[in-house]
Amino acid sequence: MDNLIEIFVRFGELGLKSPPVRRNMERRLAQNISVILEKKGIVNAHVQISRKWGRLIVNVNPKYQEIKNEQELTSSLVKILSENVFGVTSISPVVNSGSDIESISKLALEITKKILQPNTSFVVRVTRTGNHPYTSVELERTIGGVIYEALHKERNLSVNLTKPDTTISIEVRDEYAFFYEVKVEGYGGLPQGVQGKTLSILRGSQEDAVAGFLLCKRGVVTTPIIFKHSSIEENKDNSQALKNHLEIYSSFNPKLRDTHYEVDMNAIIEAIGYDSIQCSTCDKICILISREIAPKRDLLGLTLGNIEHALLERNPEKSSDYDFPIYYPLIALEPKKVIHPFKEKNKNTFCLDTCPGYKNQKKKDVKPPSSEELSKIVATTNFVKVKSD
């Protein structure tokens, strides 16, 4: 029999939903996990929903994978699930046995002989679901005693209940016991696809990228619209930042093929005039183009990455002026407290640093284009739909 790698996937918020809603969200989460793993090259993964246990269990056979080493493959699976799937609160690679004390003791010794280092401390922690002839505390004491008696002289081990060097966690679920050493946090939130579709405006700034990311965390599937822009004078463009953003959006997109739209922002700025473009005008025209791209029935909203101080410097666009919601996920958040994947891959804040709109925003004598003029510009704007192979 093949040795399968087994991963516990825990979820949080969706577990609070009513039974019908929860079942739908669990199925969507399982489907998203399967798609993301396939996109990352993990084939024939089996995702099992255990509603009684409040877990999803992912089984992967190393025989069918490009990575043959079990330890490397396990690390890769944990990284993929924790960094690319919304709705997941934590992940743990597990090894299982029967729930009788003899089976648990045998596996506990096999595991601890591999992981406990000399002159270190350990503790055993147990949680249970189901009926068993022992309590959680009794099992902790029994298994801890078995490990200590077998290894403490050879490795000078000690038990530390408050700050151990190694915590051996055991989840006993009915007739099975699952061992794990680590619990890696995920992004949490809701599975993508349970709250409809949106568009994300991307102009090269980290704020725009994080805004779309945060809305995805609330269960939507988003399609990026990238606005390409370059500055001839300063010999800069936002192409690299946009490329980085699209790569990360692809990593958590629960579809096998990625789709985005491309708009030439240079042509728009030229039509408006470099002396007349402002951030407020940029926001408005990006929204108008988004409305042209997506049919009304499919557009449940779009995101803008404007933060609090940016909105204080301009007239923010309101949902009431359009026939769809406009979301500003960053407006009330402290940037340092937002956990997101863009920190290292995005160094470019081009649309804030060198775009003429940012420089013109604070000028009181700049006259923005009228609604009629903007409508004419939007009508002549070309956009391209791009699909991955």
C-alpha angles and dihedrals in degrees: 000000000000119000105242123204107232124202127189111217114195127197131193123182098038089057088070094060126102114274096260093046092044092051090052092048093047091052090049091049091050090049092049091050091052092050095046092048091050091050089052092052099260107135133195094014114168118213115196123192114216105187093174090058097036091234142112114219119207118200121192128180111217090206091075098043132093089229105066099177107095096212093050092045091050091051090049092051092050091049093049095048096044096045104036111033123076118211093043116115099180143352131210130181105227140194118203140208137166117292096243116107094243093056093044092049092049094051092042090059093047091053099042093049086063101042109030112091125206118272094018136118131236143184134198119224122189135191123181142200119186136021119313136161091245140050124240092254092049091052091049091054094044097049092040089054093049092052094044095049092048100045114017097090095043095047104020092241126178135191118241117180097188109035109013123172089226130026116201107202123198125188112194110202113181106293095356136074119203122201124202137164103192136042112198117198121236130200095267119201123105131318113267113255099040094093104042133248134313139172123240119210110218120187101160100275123120089228093062091047095049092047091060091044092055093050090050086055087062092061106270129128109225133200114208122228109199121202110205116211137168136184114220092189095054096030092232136126138177096235097109093048091049091049091052092048093050091050092055093043087052091052093063099030106116093216128090092227121049123217131193139157127234125210127185103233092182091067091049094050091048090051092050095039129249090250094051104044115105134172090254090055091047091054092049096048093046089054092048092050090048089055090053092049099051124048113241093247092055099044110087093166145309136234132235122190097220113142126204100273091045091055091050089059096052144032104267119223113248128217089227089067091060138042095249137048122270113209127207102186094173098051097099101025130100105236093222091057097052111102110210140142099245102081100097100026097052120062094145122099091164099147089057099040108044109009110116089226091068091051093046096047094083095044111104095200096060113111112209120218118266124251090255092054092048091049090055091050092049091049091058096041116113121212131183127216111219124196126187120236 
